[in-house]
Amino acid sequence: MAKKINELGIAAIVLLHRILTDEWIINREIDPLQDVQQPIKTVRDSSPSWGINYNRIGIMGFSAGDHFA
């Protein structure tokens, strides 16, 4: 999917995320949000050198990634 999005002239970054498990999860409602905050920060921090508009960063997901997004 990322390759197809790139063909449209849109930067697409693939993120592999951890699976929520009851063993380490503290708050099931906010842990996925916290997991996505760092990658977004990384993209924003790197946006000038990657040629990405800082103000036009979005997120989408498929399957389990949809819940993550």
Order of alpha helices (4+ residues) and beta strands (2+ residues): alpha-alpha-alpha
